[in-house]
Amino acid sequence: MEILKNVVLAVHIIGVVALLGGVVYQVKPMREHTARVLPAMMHGAWTMLVTGIVLVGLQYPLGNDVNNMKISAKLLLLVAIIVIALMNRKKESVAAWVLPTIGVLTVVNVLLATVWR
């Protein structure tokens, strides 16, 4: 069961990398006002959601306590990321605030995961 948790965690981290990497990849287009939400960013966000739910579900059979406040905060941030991305995914170029907001929310989500015990 521990191996499964570690594999799911690795896939979760890959989702974070896809989402944050998509934002970083769009830095130059942001300067040119042609940035957009990439499909990889959407896949990364959905991957984070699914694997996050699985990770929380795996904590109970492993006998670990779950900090529900932390999980709720992370879920709220991820839902905000997904909503912003979904609202802007089909636009040829997004507003100047969209990608920086997605990037900051993603970084805050990572910080919550690592700092909040």
Biopython code that builds the backbone (N, CA, C, O; Angstrom):
import numpy as np
from Bio.PDB.StructureBuilder import StructureBuilder

atoms = [
    (1, "MET", "N", (0.829, -1.193, 0.000)),
    (1, "MET", "CA", (0.000, 0.000, 0.000)),
    (1, "MET", "C", (0.875, 1.259, 0.000)),
    (1, "MET", "O", (0.532, 2.268, -0.616)),
    (2, "GLU", "N", (2.005, 1.180, 0.699)),
    (2, "GLU", "CA", (2.927, 2.317, 0.754)),
    (2, "GLU", "C", (3.513, 2.598, -0.631)),
    (2, "GLU", "O", (3.710, 3.754, -1.004)),
    (3, "ILE", "N", (3.787, 1.543, -1.382)),
    (3, "ILE", "CA", (4.325, 1.711, -2.743)),
    (3, "ILE", "C", (3.290, 2.407, -3.619)),
    (3, "ILE", "O", (3.633, 3.307, -4.386)),
    (4, "LEU", "N", (2.041, 2.002, -3.512)),
    (4, "LEU", "CA", (0.970, 2.635, -4.280)),
    (4, "LEU", "C", (0.873, 4.123, -3.939)),
    (4, "LEU", "O", (0.722, 4.961, -4.827)),
    (5, "LYS", "N", (0.961, 4.440, -2.650)),
    (5, "LYS", "CA", (0.908, 5.843, -2.228)),
    (5, "LYS", "C", (2.048, 6.644, -2.847)),
    (5, "LYS", "O", (1.844, 7.770, -3.301)),
    (6, "ASN", "N", (3.239, 6.068, -2.865)),
    (6, "ASN", "CA", (4.395, 6.763, -3.437)),
    (6, "ASN", "C", (4.264, 6.941, -4.945)),
    (6, "ASN", "O", (4.685, 7.966, -5.481)),
    (7, "VAL", "N", (3.694, 5.974, -5.630)),
    (7, "VAL", "CA", (3.479, 6.094, -7.077)),
    (7, "VAL", "C", (2.450, 7.190, -7.357)),
    (7, "VAL", "O", (2.641, 8.012, -8.253)),
    (8, "VAL", "N", (1.368, 7.196, -6.595)),
    (8, "VAL", "CA", (0.335, 8.220, -6.774)),
    (8, "VAL", "C", (0.908, 9.604, -6.444)),
    (8, "VAL", "O", (0.591, 10.583, -7.118)),
    (9, "LEU", "N", (1.743, 9.683, -5.418)),
    (9, "LEU", "CA", (2.386, 10.951, -5.072)),
    (9, "LEU", "C", (3.282, 11.438, -6.205)),
    (9, "LEU", "O", (3.314, 12.632, -6.504)),
    (10, "ALA", "N", (4.007, 10.520, -6.835)),
    (10, "ALA", "CA", (4.861, 10.894, -7.967)),
    (10, "ALA", "C", (4.023, 11.444, -9.121)),
    (10, "ALA", "O", (4.407, 12.433, -9.746)),
    (11, "VAL", "N", (2.897, 10.820, -9.404)),
    (11, "VAL", "CA", (2.013, 11.299, -10.472)),
    (11, "VAL", "C", (1.421, 12.654, -10.078)),
    (11, "VAL", "O", (1.241, 13.523, -10.932)),
    (12, "HIS", "N", (1.123, 12.837, -8.806)),
    (12, "HIS", "CA", (0.615, 14.123, -8.305)),
    (12, "HIS", "C", (1.644, 15.230, -8.554)),
    (12, "HIS", "O", (1.296, 16.327, -8.989)),
    (13, "ILE", "N", (2.900, 14.930, -8.274)),
    (13, "ILE", "CA", (3.970, 15.904, -8.491)),
    (13, "ILE", "C", (4.140, 16.196, -9.977)),
    (13, "ILE", "O", (4.417, 17.335, -10.353)),
    (14, "ILE", "N", (3.981, 15.196, -10.816)),
    (14, "ILE", "CA", (4.036, 15.418, -12.265)),
    (14, "ILE", "C", (2.915, 16.371, -12.695)),
    (14, "ILE", "O", (3.118, 17.207, -13.575)),
    (15, "GLY", "N", (1.742, 16.250, -12.080)),
    (15, "GLY", "CA", (0.645, 17.181, -12.362)),
    (15, "GLY", "C", (1.006, 18.602, -11.981)),
    (15, "GLY", "O", (0.699, 19.540, -12.717)),
    (16, "VAL", "N", (1.653, 18.772, -10.842)),
    (16, "VAL", "CA", (2.095, 20.101, -10.411)),
    (16, "VAL", "C", (3.089, 20.666, -11.419)),
    (16, "VAL", "O", (3.009, 21.836, -11.794)),
    (17, "VAL", "N", (4.022, 19.829, -11.852)),
    (17, "VAL", "CA", (5.041, 20.268, -12.815)),
    (17, "VAL", "C", (4.387, 20.670, -14.137)),
    (17, "VAL", "O", (4.780, 21.671, -14.738)),
    (18, "ALA", "N", (3.408, 19.913, -14.591)),
    (18, "ALA", "CA", (2.727, 20.252, -15.844)),
    (18, "ALA", "C", (2.012, 21.597, -15.729)),
    (18, "ALA", "O", (2.061, 22.414, -16.649)),
    (19, "LEU", "N", (1.360, 21.819, -14.613)),
    (19, "LEU", "CA", (0.625, 23.069, -14.421)),
    (19, "LEU", "C", (1.584, 24.250, -14.295)),
    (19, "LEU", "O", (1.437, 25.249, -15.000)),
    (20, "LEU", "N", (2.551, 24.140, -13.411)),
    (20, "LEU", "CA", (3.480, 25.240, -13.197)),
    (20, "LEU", "C", (4.420, 25.426, -14.392)),
    (20, "LEU", "O", (4.782, 26.552, -14.735)),
    (21, "GLY", "N", (4.806, 24.331, -15.011)),
    (21, "GLY", "CA", (5.639, 24.418, -16.213)),
    (21, "GLY", "C", (4.922, 25.118, -17.348)),
    (21, "GLY", "O", (5.543, 25.863, -18.106)),
    (22, "GLY", "N", (3.624, 24.891, -17.477)),
    (22, "GLY", "CA", (2.840, 25.579, -18.501)),
    (22, "GLY", "C", (2.806, 27.082, -18.275)),
    (22, "GLY", "O", (2.858, 27.863, -19.225)),
    (23, "VAL", "N", (2.719, 27.478, -17.017)),
    (23, "VAL", "CA", (2.720, 28.912, -16.695)),
    (23, "VAL", "C", (4.080, 29.508, -17.033)),
    (23, "VAL", "O", (4.157, 30.565, -17.659)),
    (24, "VAL", "N", (5.149, 28.839, -16.625)),
    (24, "VAL", "CA", (6.501, 29.341, -16.897)),
    (24, "VAL", "C", (6.757, 29.393, -18.406)),
    (24, "VAL", "O", (7.387, 30.330, -18.898)),
    (25, "TYR", "N", (6.273, 28.396, -19.133)),
    (25, "TYR", "CA", (6.452, 28.354, -20.580)),
    (25, "TYR", "C", (5.773, 29.542, -21.271)),
    (25, "TYR", "O", (6.181, 29.943, -22.361)),
    (26, "GLN", "N", (4.759, 30.093, -20.648)),
    (26, "GLN", "CA", (3.989, 31.192, -21.230)),
    (26, "GLN", "C", (4.513, 32.572, -20.838)),
    (26, "GLN", "O", (3.856, 33.575, -21.119)),
    (27, "VAL", "N", (5.687, 32.649, -20.191)),
    (27, "VAL", "CA", (6.215, 33.953, -19.764)),
    (27, "VAL", "C", (6.452, 34.872, -20.958)),
    (27, "VAL", "O", (6.016, 36.023, -20.943)),
    (28, "LYS", "N", (7.134, 34.386, -21.986)),
    (28, "LYS", "CA", (7.387, 35.224, -23.158)),
    (28, "LYS", "C", (6.073, 35.634, -23.845)),
    (28, "LYS", "O", (5.894, 36.814, -24.143)),
    (29, "PRO", "N", (5.155, 34.698, -24.103)),
    (29, "PRO", "CA", (3.868, 35.128, -24.674)),
    (29, "PRO", "C", (3.096, 36.100, -23.781)),
    (29, "PRO", "O", (2.330, 36.920, -24.286)),
    (30, "MET", "N", (3.288, 36.020, -22.448)),
    (30, "MET", "CA", (2.616, 36.983, -21.563)),
    (30, "MET", "C", (3.098, 38.398, -21.849)),
    (30, "MET", "O", (2.313, 39.346, -21.846)),
    (31, "ARG", "N", (4.393, 38.529, -22.094)),
    (31, "ARG", "CA", (4.946, 39.856, -22.411)),
    (31, "ARG", "C", (4.402, 40.387, -23.733)),
    (31, "ARG", "O", (4.257, 41.597, -23.913)),
    (32, "GLU", "N", (4.102, 39.477, -24.652)),
    (32, "GLU", "CA", (3.588, 39.858, -25.975)),
    (32, "GLU", "C", (2.064, 39.890, -26.009)),
    (32, "GLU", "O", (1.470, 40.151, -27.054)),
    (33, "HIS", "N", (1.427, 39.624, -24.860)),
    (33, "HIS", "CA", (-0.041, 39.604, -24.738)),
    (33, "HIS", "C", (-0.681, 38.553, -25.648)),
    (33, "HIS", "O", (-1.773, 38.763, -26.175)),
    (34, "THR", "N", (0.007, 37.422, -25.828)),
    (34, "THR", "CA", (-0.545, 36.317, -26.621)),
    (34, "THR", "C", (-0.603, 35.030, -25.810)),
    (34, "THR", "O", (-0.773, 33.950, -26.376)),
    (35, "ALA", "N", (-0.464, 35.129, -24.502)),
    (35, "ALA", "CA", (-0.453, 33.940, -23.647)),
    (35, "ALA", "C", (-1.832, 33.294, -23.622)),
    (35, "ALA", "O", (-2.859, 33.954, -23.784)),
    (36, "ARG", "N", (-1.816, 31.985, -23.415)),
    (36, "ARG", "CA", (-3.073, 31.256, -23.326)),
    (36, "ARG", "C", (-2.923, 30.086, -22.361)),
    (36, "ARG", "O", (-1.811, 29.742, -21.962)),
    (37, "VAL", "N", (-4.024, 29.488, -21.995)),
    (37, "VAL", "CA", (-4.008, 28.319, -21.125)),
    (37, "VAL", "C", (-3.741, 27.103, -22.010)),
    (37, "VAL", "O", (-4.518, 26.793, -22.913)),
    (38, "LEU", "N", (-2.638, 26.426, -21.738)),
    (38, "LEU", "CA", (-2.235, 25.277, -22.544)),
    (38, "LEU", "C", (-2.960, 24.010, -22.092)),
    (38, "LEU", "O", (-3.331, 23.888, -20.924)),
    (39, "PRO", "N", (-3.163, 23.063, -23.019)),
    (39, "PRO", "CA", (-3.779, 21.792, -22.618)),
    (39, "PRO", "C", (-2.997, 21.075, -21.518)),
    (39, "PRO", "O", (-3.596, 20.430, -20.658)),
    (40, "ALA", "N", (-1.684, 21.179, -21.535)),
    (40, "ALA", "CA", (-0.872, 20.536, -20.493)),
    (40, "ALA", "C", (-1.210, 21.086, -19.111)),
    (40, "ALA", "O", (-1.169, 20.358, -18.119)),
    (41, "MET", "N", (-1.542, 22.366, -19.051)),
    (41, "MET", "CA", (-1.922, 22.967, -17.777)),
    (41, "MET", "C", (-3.243, 22.381, -17.275)),
    (41, "MET", "O", (-3.401, 22.102, -16.086)),
    (42, "MET", "N", (-4.175, 22.202, -18.188)),
    (42, "MET", "CA", (-5.455, 21.609, -17.807)),
    (42, "MET", "C", (-5.258, 20.165, -17.352)),
    (42, "MET", "O", (-5.825, 19.745, -16.344)),
    (43, "HIS", "N", (-4.452, 19.407, -18.098)),
    (43, "HIS", "CA", (-4.187, 18.014, -17.718)),
    (43, "HIS", "C", (-3.499, 17.960, -16.362)),
    (43, "HIS", "O", (-3.810, 17.096, -15.542)),
    (44, "GLY", "N", (-2.565, 18.878, -16.121)),
    (44, "GLY", "CA", (-1.876, 18.914, -14.837)),
    (44, "GLY", "C", (-2.823, 19.212, -13.683)),
    (44, "GLY", "O", (-2.730, 18.593, -12.623)),
    (45, "ALA", "N", (-3.732, 20.157, -13.885)),
    (45, "ALA", "CA", (-4.682, 20.508, -12.830)),
    (45, "ALA", "C", (-5.616, 19.335, -12.523)),
    (45, "ALA", "O", (-5.864, 19.020, -11.360)),
    (46, "TRP", "N", (-6.128, 18.697, -13.568)),
    (46, "TRP", "CA", (-7.016, 17.545, -13.344)),
    (46, "TRP", "C", (-6.258, 16.380, -12.709)),
    (46, "TRP", "O", (-6.801, 15.666, -11.866)),
    (47, "THR", "N", (-5.009, 16.193, -13.114)),
    (47, "THR", "CA", (-4.185, 15.140, -12.519)),
    (47, "THR", "C", (-3.977, 15.409, -11.038)),
    (47, "THR", "O", (-4.058, 14.497, -10.215)),
    (48, "MET", "N", (-3.708, 16.673, -10.702)),
    (48, "MET", "CA", (-3.540, 17.030, -9.291)),
    (48, "MET", "C", (-4.811, 16.732, -8.496)),
    (48, "MET", "O", (-4.741, 16.229, -7.375)),
    (49, "LEU", "N", (-5.958, 17.038, -9.069)),
    (49, "LEU", "CA", (-7.219, 16.816, -8.364)),
    (49, "LEU", "C", (-7.456, 15.330, -8.112)),
    (49, "LEU", "O", (-7.730, 14.917, -6.985)),
    (50, "VAL", "N", (-7.350, 14.542, -9.164)),
    (50, "VAL", "CA", (-7.635, 13.100, -9.040)),
    (50, "VAL", "C", (-6.639, 12.423, -8.106)),
    (50, "VAL", "O", (-7.030, 11.672, -7.213)),
    (51, "THR", "N", (-5.351, 12.690, -8.314)),
    (51, "THR", "CA", (-4.352, 12.028, -7.471)),
    (51, "THR", "C", (-4.405, 12.551, -6.033)),
    (51, "THR", "O", (-4.119, 11.807, -5.096)),
    (52, "GLY", "N", (-4.766, 13.814, -5.854)),
    (52, "GLY", "CA", (-4.921, 14.342, -4.499)),
    (52, "GLY", "C", (-6.024, 13.628, -3.741)),
    (52, "GLY", "O", (-5.869, 13.301, -2.564)),
    (53, "ILE", "N", (-7.134, 13.390, -4.414)),
    (53, "ILE", "CA", (-8.247, 12.661, -3.790)),
    (53, "ILE", "C", (-7.817, 11.242, -3.448)),
    (53, "ILE", "O", (-8.138, 10.731, -2.375)),
    (54, "VAL", "N", (-7.089, 10.605, -4.365)),
    (54, "VAL", "CA", (-6.601, 9.241, -4.110)),
    (54, "VAL", "C", (-5.617, 9.238, -2.934)),
    (54, "VAL", "O", (-5.667, 8.348, -2.086)),
    (55, "LEU", "N", (-4.734, 10.222, -2.886)),
    (55, "LEU", "CA", (-3.766, 10.292, -1.783)),
    (55, "LEU", "C", (-4.460, 10.425, -0.429)),
    (55, "LEU", "O", (-4.069, 9.774, 0.539)),
    (56, "VAL", "N", (-5.479, 11.259, -0.364)),
    (56, "VAL", "CA", (-6.213, 11.406, 0.893)),
    (56, "VAL", "C", (-6.913, 10.098, 1.228)),
    (56, "VAL", "O", (-6.913, 9.671, 2.383)),
    (57, "GLY", "N", (-7.502, 9.465, 0.238)),
    (57, "GLY", "CA", (-8.171, 8.189, 0.467)),
    (57, "GLY", "C", (-7.224, 7.089, 0.911)),
    (57, "GLY", "O", (-7.631, 6.192, 1.650)),
    (58, "LEU", "N", (-5.979, 7.135, 0.481)),
    (58, "LEU", "CA", (-5.000, 6.117, 0.870)),
    (58, "LEU", "C", (-4.471, 6.322, 2.284)),
    (58, "LEU", "O", (-3.896, 5.401, 2.864)),
    (59, "GLN", "N", (-4.654, 7.501, 2.843)),
    (59, "GLN", "CA", (-4.138, 7.756, 4.190)),
    (59, "GLN", "C", (-4.887, 6.952, 5.252)),
    (59, "GLN", "O", (-4.291, 6.531, 6.243)),
    (60, "TYR", "N", (-6.162, 6.740, 5.057)),
    (60, "TYR", "CA", (-6.960, 6.032, 6.063)),
    (60, "TYR", "C", (-6.548, 4.572, 6.214)),
    (60, "TYR", "O", (-6.344, 4.126, 7.343)),
    (61, "PRO", "N", (-6.413, 3.792, 5.114)),
    (61, "PRO", "CA", (-5.983, 2.395, 5.300)),
    (61, "PRO", "C", (-4.548, 2.276, 5.820)),
    (61, "PRO", "O", (-4.186, 1.267, 6.426)),
    (62, "LEU", "N", (-3.735, 3.305, 5.583)),
    (62, "LEU", "CA", (-2.361, 3.280, 6.081)),
    (62, "LEU", "C", (-2.290, 3.676, 7.552)),
    (62, "LEU", "O", (-1.222, 3.609, 8.161)),
    (63, "GLY", "N", (-3.417, 4.087, 8.124)),
    (63, "GLY", "CA", (-3.463, 4.441, 9.537)),
    (63, "GLY", "C", (-2.937, 5.827, 9.847)),
    (63, "GLY", "O", (-2.631, 6.129, 11.000)),
    (64, "ASN", "N", (-2.826, 6.678, 8.832)),
    (64, "ASN", "CA", (-2.330, 8.041, 9.037)),
    (64, "ASN", "C", (-3.483, 8.987, 9.316)),
    (64, "ASN", "O", (-4.591, 8.809, 8.809)),
    (65, "ASP", "N", (-3.205, 9.994, 10.130)),
    (65, "ASP", "CA", (-4.198, 11.043, 10.377)),
    (65, "ASP", "C", (-4.191, 12.008, 9.199)),
    (65, "ASP", "O", (-3.151, 12.258, 8.589)),
    (66, "VAL", "N", (-5.364, 12.546, 8.889)),
    (66, "VAL", "CA", (-5.498, 13.502, 7.792)),
    (66, "VAL", "C", (-5.874, 14.847, 8.381)),
    (66, "VAL", "O", (-6.820, 14.950, 9.163)),
    (67, "ASN", "N", (-5.132, 15.877, 8.006)),
    (67, "ASN", "CA", (-5.437, 17.239, 8.436)),
    (67, "ASN", "C", (-6.492, 17.794, 7.475)),
    (67, "ASN", "O", (-6.167, 18.311, 6.406)),
    (68, "ASN", "N", (-7.738, 17.680, 7.870)),
    (68, "ASN", "CA", (-8.843, 18.064, 6.992)),
    (68, "ASN", "C", (-8.846, 19.546, 6.646)),
    (68, "ASN", "O", (-9.290, 19.921, 5.561)),
    (69, "MET", "N", (-8.360, 20.395, 7.549)),
    (69, "MET", "CA", (-8.290, 21.827, 7.268)),
    (69, "MET", "C", (-7.288, 22.091, 6.142)),
    (69, "MET", "O", (-7.558, 22.874, 5.231)),
    (70, "LYS", "N", (-6.144, 21.437, 6.216)),
    (70, "LYS", "CA", (-5.121, 21.587, 5.179)),
    (70, "LYS", "C", (-5.633, 21.079, 3.835)),
    (70, "LYS", "O", (-5.475, 21.748, 2.814)),
    (71, "ILE", "N", (-6.233, 19.918, 3.834)),
    (71, "ILE", "CA", (-6.755, 19.325, 2.597)),
    (71, "ILE", "C", (-7.844, 20.214, 2.011)),
    (71, "ILE", "O", (-7.912, 20.391, 0.794)),
    (72, "SER", "N", (-8.695, 20.773, 2.865)),
    (72, "SER", "CA", (-9.757, 21.661, 2.381)),
    (72, "SER", "C", (-9.178, 22.926, 1.749)),
    (72, "SER", "O", (-9.659, 23.377, 0.710)),
    (73, "ALA", "N", (-8.155, 23.495, 2.370)),
    (73, "ALA", "CA", (-7.524, 24.697, 1.816)),
    (73, "ALA", "C", (-6.877, 24.390, 0.469)),
    (73, "ALA", "O", (-7.007, 25.168, -0.476)),
    (74, "LYS", "N", (-6.184, 23.261, 0.380)),
    (74, "LYS", "CA", (-5.544, 22.875, -0.877)),
    (74, "LYS", "C", (-6.593, 22.599, -1.960)),
    (74, "LYS", "O", (-6.405, 22.968, -3.119)),
    (75, "LEU", "N", (-7.681, 21.959, -1.581)),
    (75, "LEU", "CA", (-8.746, 21.676, -2.533)),
    (75, "LEU", "C", (-9.386, 22.969, -3.031)),
    (75, "LEU", "O", (-9.669, 23.103, -4.221)),
    (76, "LEU", "N", (-9.611, 23.909, -2.139)),
    (76, "LEU", "CA", (-10.189, 25.194, -2.523)),
    (76, "LEU", "C", (-9.291, 25.919, -3.531)),
    (76, "LEU", "O", (-9.776, 26.455, -4.528)),
    (77, "LEU", "N", (-7.986, 25.933, -3.266)),
    (77, "LEU", "CA", (-7.055, 26.565, -4.200)),
    (77, "LEU", "C", (-7.075, 25.863, -5.553)),
    (77, "LEU", "O", (-7.089, 26.516, -6.597)),
    (78, "LEU", "N", (-7.078, 24.536, -5.534)),
    (78, "LEU", "CA", (-7.067, 23.789, -6.790)),
    (78, "LEU", "C", (-8.360, 23.987, -7.574)),
    (78, "LEU", "O", (-8.332, 24.080, -8.801)),
    (79, "VAL", "N", (-9.478, 24.052, -6.884)),
    (79, "VAL", "CA", (-10.747, 24.323, -7.574)),
    (79, "VAL", "C", (-10.714, 25.711, -8.202)),
    (79, "VAL", "O", (-11.208, 25.898, -9.314)),
    (80, "ALA", "N", (-10.140, 26.683, -7.504)),
    (80, "ALA", "CA", (-10.005, 28.029, -8.077)),
    (80, "ALA", "C", (-9.131, 28.000, -9.325)),
    (80, "ALA", "O", (-9.446, 28.653, -10.320)),
    (81, "ILE", "N", (-8.038, 27.249, -9.275)),
    (81, "ILE", "CA", (-7.155, 27.113, -10.439)),
    (81, "ILE", "C", (-7.914, 26.504, -11.607)),
    (81, "ILE", "O", (-7.843, 27.006, -12.729)),
    (82, "ILE", "N", (-8.636, 25.431, -11.346)),
    (82, "ILE", "CA", (-9.369, 24.738, -12.414)),
    (82, "ILE", "C", (-10.447, 25.643, -13.004)),
    (82, "ILE", "O", (-10.619, 25.680, -14.223)),
    (83, "VAL", "N", (-11.171, 26.372, -12.160)),
    (83, "VAL", "CA", (-12.225, 27.267, -12.654)),
    (83, "VAL", "C", (-11.633, 28.362, -13.533)),
    (83, "VAL", "O", (-12.148, 28.636, -14.616)),
    (84, "ILE", "N", (-10.551, 28.990, -13.070)),
    (84, "ILE", "CA", (-9.909, 30.048, -13.862)),
    (84, "ILE", "C", (-9.417, 29.474, -15.194)),
    (84, "ILE", "O", (-9.608, 30.085, -16.245)),
    (85, "ALA", "N", (-8.790, 28.309, -15.144)),
    (85, "ALA", "CA", (-8.271, 27.699, -16.371)),
    (85, "ALA", "C", (-9.403, 27.301, -17.317)),
    (85, "ALA", "O", (-9.305, 27.517, -18.525)),
    (86, "LEU", "N", (-10.466, 26.727, -16.780)),
    (86, "LEU", "CA", (-11.599, 26.322, -17.634)),
    (86, "LEU", "C", (-12.265, 27.524, -18.299)),
    (86, "LEU", "O", (-12.672, 27.452, -19.459)),
    (87, "MET", "N", (-12.373, 28.619, -17.565)),
    (87, "MET", "CA", (-13.014, 29.813, -18.129)),
    (87, "MET", "C", (-12.178, 30.440, -19.241)),
    (87, "MET", "O", (-12.708, 31.168, -20.080)),
    (88, "ASN", "N", (-10.886, 30.165, -19.251)),
    (88, "ASN", "CA", (-9.996, 30.830, -20.205)),
    (88, "ASN", "C", (-9.320, 29.885, -21.193)),
    (88, "ASN", "O", (-8.502, 30.334, -21.995)),
    (89, "ARG", "N", (-9.633, 28.608, -21.162)),
    (89, "ARG", "CA", (-8.883, 27.635, -21.966)),
    (89, "ARG", "C", (-9.106, 27.768, -23.469)),
    (89, "ARG", "O", (-8.230, 27.381, -24.244)),
    (90, "LYS", "N", (-10.220, 28.289, -23.901)),
    (90, "LYS", "CA", (-10.487, 28.369, -25.338)),
    (90, "LYS", "C", (-10.192, 29.740, -25.934)),
    (90, "LYS", "O", (-10.402, 29.964, -27.127)),
    (91, "LYS", "N", (-9.712, 30.643, -25.113)),
    (91, "LYS", "CA", (-9.402, 31.986, -25.602)),
    (91, "LYS", "C", (-8.049, 31.980, -26.301)),
    (91, "LYS", "O", (-7.119, 31.296, -25.874)),
    (92, "GLU", "N", (-7.952, 32.746, -27.373)),
    (92, "GLU", "CA", (-6.685, 32.857, -28.104)),
    (92, "GLU", "C", (-5.610, 33.524, -27.266)),
    (92, "GLU", "O", (-4.444, 33.132, -27.321)),
    (93, "SER", "N", (-5.993, 34.530, -26.490)),
    (93, "SER", "CA", (-5.067, 35.143, -25.539)),
    (93, "SER", "C", (-5.876, 35.523, -24.306)),
    (93, "SER", "O", (-6.998, 36.020, -24.405)),
    (94, "VAL", "N", (-5.282, 35.280, -23.150)),
    (94, "VAL", "CA", (-5.999, 35.508, -21.898)),
    (94, "VAL", "C", (-5.638, 36.877, -21.327)),
    (94, "VAL", "O", (-4.659, 37.499, -21.740)),
    (95, "ALA", "N", (-6.438, 37.328, -20.382)),
    (95, "ALA", "CA", (-6.156, 38.590, -19.694)),
    (95, "ALA", "C", (-4.825, 38.475, -18.957)),
    (95, "ALA", "O", (-4.373, 37.377, -18.631)),
    (96, "ALA", "N", (-4.217, 39.605, -18.704)),
    (96, "ALA", "CA", (-2.881, 39.634, -18.112)),
    (96, "ALA", "C", (-2.827, 39.010, -16.716)),
    (96, "ALA", "O", (-1.752, 38.588, -16.289)),
    (97, "TRP", "N", (-3.928, 38.938, -16.005)),
    (97, "TRP", "CA", (-3.934, 38.427, -14.638)),
    (97, "TRP", "C", (-4.076, 36.912, -14.561)),
    (97, "TRP", "O", (-3.768, 36.327, -13.522)),
    (98, "VAL", "N", (-4.529, 36.267, -15.619)),
    (98, "VAL", "CA", (-4.916, 34.858, -15.545)),
    (98, "VAL", "C", (-3.736, 33.939, -15.219)),
    (98, "VAL", "O", (-3.778, 33.218, -14.223)),
    (99, "LEU", "N", (-2.699, 33.955, -16.034)),
    (99, "LEU", "CA", (-1.586, 33.026, -15.815)),
    (99, "LEU", "C", (-0.789, 33.335, -14.550)),
    (99, "LEU", "O", (-0.411, 32.403, -13.840)),
    (100, "PRO", "N", (-0.519, 34.604, -14.238)),
    (100, "PRO", "CA", (0.149, 34.849, -12.953)),
    (100, "PRO", "C", (-0.679, 34.356, -11.759)),
    (100, "PRO", "O", (-0.125, 33.844, -10.786)),
    (101, "THR", "N", (-1.987, 34.511, -11.836)),
    (101, "THR", "CA", (-2.844, 34.035, -10.755)),
    (101, "THR", "C", (-2.779, 32.522, -10.631)),
    (101, "THR", "O", (-2.669, 31.995, -9.524)),
    (102, "ILE", "N", (-2.844, 31.820, -11.749)),
    (102, "ILE", "CA", (-2.723, 30.356, -11.732)),
    (102, "ILE", "C", (-1.366, 29.951, -11.153)),
    (102, "ILE", "O", (-1.283, 29.024, -10.347)),
    (103, "GLY", "N", (-0.318, 30.638, -11.561)),
    (103, "GLY", "CA", (1.017, 30.323, -11.060)),
    (103, "GLY", "C", (1.142, 30.549, -9.565)),
    (103, "GLY", "O", (1.682, 29.704, -8.852)),
    (104, "VAL", "N", (0.647, 31.682, -9.084)),
    (104, "VAL", "CA", (0.737, 31.988, -7.651)),
    (104, "VAL", "C", (-0.102, 31.005, -6.838)),
    (104, "VAL", "O", (0.349, 30.526, -5.798)),
    (105, "LEU", "N", (-1.305, 30.701, -7.295)),
    (105, "LEU", "CA", (-2.146, 29.734, -6.575)),
    (105, "LEU", "C", (-1.492, 28.359, -6.533)),
    (105, "LEU", "O", (-1.602, 27.653, -5.530)),
    (106, "THR", "N", (-0.821, 27.976, -7.599)),
    (106, "THR", "CA", (-0.129, 26.686, -7.630)),
    (106, "THR", "C", (1.029, 26.671, -6.638)),
    (106, "THR", "O", (1.212, 25.697, -5.907)),
    (107, "VAL", "N", (1.808, 27.744, -6.613)),
    (107, "VAL", "CA", (2.931, 27.828, -5.668)),
    (107, "VAL", "C", (2.425, 27.822, -4.230)),
    (107, "VAL", "O", (3.015, 27.164, -3.373)),
    (108, "VAL", "N", (1.349, 28.541, -3.955)),
    (108, "VAL", "CA", (0.771, 28.543, -2.605)),
    (108, "VAL", "C", (0.301, 27.141, -2.240)),
    (108, "VAL", "O", (0.464, 26.709, -1.099)),
    (109, "ASN", "N", (-0.277, 26.434, -3.193)),
    (109, "ASN", "CA", (-0.719, 25.061, -2.957)),
    (109, "ASN", "C", (0.466, 24.168, -2.590)),
    (109, "ASN", "O", (0.371, 23.353, -1.672)),
    (110, "VAL", "N", (1.570, 24.321, -3.300)),
    (110, "VAL", "CA", (2.774, 23.534, -2.998)),
    (110, "VAL", "C", (3.308, 23.903, -1.614)),
    (110, "VAL", "O", (3.706, 23.028, -0.844)),
    (111, "LEU", "N", (3.316, 25.193, -1.302)),
    (111, "LEU", "CA", (3.785, 25.622, 0.018)),
    (111, "LEU", "C", (2.904, 25.063, 1.136)),
    (111, "LEU", "O", (3.410, 24.638, 2.174)),
    (112, "LEU", "N", (1.596, 25.064, 0.924)),
    (112, "LEU", "CA", (0.711, 24.471, 1.930)),
    (112, "LEU", "C", (1.019, 22.987, 2.129)),
    (112, "LEU", "O", (0.993, 22.481, 3.251)),
    (113, "ALA", "N", (1.307, 22.306, 1.032)),
    (113, "ALA", "CA", (1.593, 20.872, 1.113)),
    (113, "ALA", "C", (2.881, 20.594, 1.887)),
    (113, "ALA", "O", (2.977, 19.606, 2.615)),
    (114, "THR", "N", (3.862, 21.469, 1.724)),
    (114, "THR", "CA", (5.167, 21.191, 2.316)),
    (114, "THR", "C", (5.376, 21.838, 3.680)),
    (114, "THR", "O", (6.071, 21.267, 4.520)),
    (115, "VAL", "N", (4.801, 23.000, 3.924)),
    (115, "VAL", "CA", (5.065, 23.730, 5.158)),
    (115, "VAL", "C", (4.053, 23.404, 6.254)),
    (115, "VAL", "O", (4.421, 23.267, 7.421)),
    (116, "TRP", "N", (2.792, 23.282, 5.883)),
    (116, "TRP", "CA", (1.734, 23.050, 6.863)),
    (116, "TRP", "C", (1.748, 21.586, 7.285)),
    (116, "TRP", "O", (1.526, 20.698, 6.462)),
    (117, "ARG", "N", (2.006, 21.338, 8.546)),
    (117, "ARG", "CA", (2.029, 19.948, 9.062)),
    (117, "ARG", "C", (0.825, 19.654, 9.871)),
    (117, "ARG", "O", (0.679, 18.542, 10.379)),
]
sb = StructureBuilder()
sb.init_structure("model")
sb.init_model(0)
sb.init_chain("A")
sb.init_seg("    ")
for serial, (resi, resn, name, xyz) in enumerate(atoms, 1):
    if name == "N":
        sb.init_residue(resn, " ", resi, " ")
    sb.init_atom(name, np.array(xyz, "f"), 0.0, 1.0, " ", f" {name:<3s}", serial, name[0])
structure = sb.get_structure()
